[in-house]
């Protein structure tokens, strides 16, 4: 019997679904961006969102083997600016999935928190796609504590169920 497999396309789809829910929520509630936040060393939700999309973009750029965008270049002054970066990153990830990417190829890269590292393109891809999911879950708790209610569940379970 074979084991179940979660594909790169399925993880990308979960990332897109989660991001689209948050894009809509933040567009309807832009004041949330100013809420104080200490997740991942940030001071506001806007900075947390910058962190999420900067990681997506920088790892997508690593896979594409192009120059990395600095954190300072990633705008977080509006929902539109934040998700323009996200859209750019996911476009690059989709191109990598559609192309001839050698997913086992290892590369060295510099991280902000842990210094120099080496990983496969596969590891880099899955980190970029799942990193934001983790922070969005933390953000869900934070906004609830500030009186906001989300109208969706962020669990992967919601990707493949039907209501009966």
N, C-alpha and C positions, 0 to 999 in steps of 0.2 A: 504494500500500500504506500502511496506517495504522501509526502508531507505537504501541507498547504503552503503556498508561496504568496507573499505580498510583493507585487512588482513595483518597479520604479514609477511606472505610469499611475498606478493606484495610489502611491504615496503622494505623487504630484497632485492628483485629483483631490486628495484629502487636504493638502496644503491650500489649494485653490478654493475649495469649499469653505474652509475655516477662514481664510483671508477675506473672502467675499462677504461672509457674515459680519466680520469685524469692520470691513470698509463701510458697509451699510450702517452699522451701529454707530460708528464714529462720525459718519456724515450727518446722521440724525442728531448726534449728541457731541458736537465739536468741543464743548467745554470740558469733556473728559480728558482731552489732551493736556490740560493744565493741572490735573490732579497730581498731587505729590506721590512719588513712587520711588522705592529703593531697590527694585528688581534689577539685577545685572549692573549694579552701580550707577543707576540712572537717578535723576531727580524728579522727573515728571513722566507721565504716560507718553507724551510726545517723544521724549528721549528713549523710552523703552521701544516705541514703534520704530524710531531711527535705528536702534540696535537690531531689531528683528530684520528689517529690510536691508540694512547694511551687511549683515551676515549672509543673507540670501544672495545679494549682489556680489560680494567679494568672493564667495565660494563659486558662484556661477562664472565669474571672471577667471578664477583659477582653472576651472575645468576647460573653459574656452581658450586658455593660455593667452589672455590679454592683460594689459596693465590693470592693476587693482585700483578702484576708486577709494579715496581716503574717506574716513568717517566724516570728516569736516565737510566734504562735498555732498554728503547725503542730507538732503533737506528734510526737516521735520516740522516746519512752520504751518503746515496745513495737511488735512487728510489727503488732498489731491497730490501734494508733493510726496508724501510718504508712499502712497500706492503707485505713483509713477515709477518709483524705484523698484517696488515689488514687481510691477508688470515687466519692467526691463529685465529683472533677474529671471523671472519665470520664462520669458521669451528665450533667454539664453539657455536655460535648462532644457526647454523643449527642443531647441536646436541641437543640443548635445545628445539628447535621447534619439533624435531622428538621424543623427550623423554617424560617423564612423569612430566614435569615441572609444578609446581603449580603457575600459573601466577598471582593469587590473593595474594599469600604469600607476606608479607611485611618484609623488612629487613632494618636494620640500616647500614649505611656506611658513610665513611668520604670522603668529597670532598676537593679538594685543595683550592677552592675559597670561599665556603660557610659553611665549617665546617660539623658537623654531620647532617645527614638527614635520613629520613625513607621513603621508597616508595615500591610499589608493584613490583613484577618481570615484570609485563606488562609495567609499567611506565618506569622501567629501560631499558627494551628491546627497546621500541619505542624511548626513549631518545638516546640511543646508535646508532640506525639506522638513526635518523633524524638530529642529531647533526652535523655529517659530511656534510650532504647535505647543511645545512645552511652555513658552512664555505667554502665549495666548491663554492657556489654562490659568496661569498665575494672574493674568490681567482680568480674567473672569471673576476671580475671587475679589480682587481689588475693587472693581466697579460695583460689584454687589455690596461690598462694605460701604460704598458711597451712595447707596440707594438706587442704583440703576438695575433694571431687570433686562436680561437678554431673552430673546424669543426663540432661541435654538439651543440644541445640545451640541457640544463640540466633540463628543466621543466618536471614535472611528465606527462604532456600532451603527451610527446613523447613516453611514455610507452605503449600507447594504441591507436595510430592513424595510419592510412594508408594514404599515399600520393595518391591523385586522379588526 
